[in-house]
């Protein structure tokens, strides 16, 4: 169990908010929303084995995108187990 760890130099730090389809899609959808509008999160975003964890992660991303605009949101799981997010303010 004495594995060596290789130290690398000059590797740029990745920005978690750019370059992912999820972030871009969420930003685009939210930018077009008016108060009372909602969207269903695509199942592919939350259909992993850890779907509760995925839904919390999407909820956090949605919350941050709304907050950055000074807006408010809420997300709920509906009767069909679909994850829906609304702009509330």
N, C-alpha and C positions, 0 to 999 in steps of 0.2 A: 504493500500500500504506500509505497514511497514514490508516487508519481511526481514528475517535475511539472511545474507550471511555466509555460513560455510567456515571457513578457514581451509585448509588442509596442513599438513606438510609432507615433504619428498616425494613429488610426482615428479618424474623425468621429466625434460623438454623434450618433444618429438622433434626429429630432423625431420623437414619437408622434407628433401631430402632422407630419407631412409624409407623403409617399405611400399611404395606405388607402385602399379603396374605401374602406369604412369611413375614415375621417373625411375624405373628400366628399363622399356621398352625403354624409350627415350635414356637413357645412353647406353644401348646395341646397339640400332640402330645407334646412332651417332658414337660410337667407331669403327664401321665397315665401315664408309663412306669415300669415296674419293671425291676430288673436282669435282663438277658437279653432284654427286649423289643426289637423293631426296627421300623423303618418304611422303606418304599420312597419315595424322594423323587419326587414327581410329575414326569413327563417334561417337562411344560410349563415347569418351573423350570430345566431344564438343556438344553433343546433348541435353544438359540440357535446361531448359526454358531460361536460361541466356547465350545462345550460344555465343554471342559476348564477354561476360566477360570470358567464358571458353576458347575461342580462344585466347584472350589476355593472359590468364594465361599460356596456352600451349606455345604460342610464347615466353613469358618471360622465361619459363623453357628451351626451346630449345636454345634460345639465350645464356643463362647462361652456359649451357652444352658445347656449341661451344666455348664460350669465355674462359672457364676454360682450354680448350685445346689449346688456341691461334689460333683458327680457326674463320671463319666468316660464317654467314648463312643469309638466307632470307626466309620468309614464306609468302605465298599468298593464297588467296581463288580463286579457278579456276572457270570456267564456270559452272561446275556441283555442285558448292557450297561445294567442297571438300577443305580441308585445307592441303596444300602441303608445305614442308620445304626442302630447298636445302642447301648443303654445297657449299659455294662460294670461300673459301680460305683455 
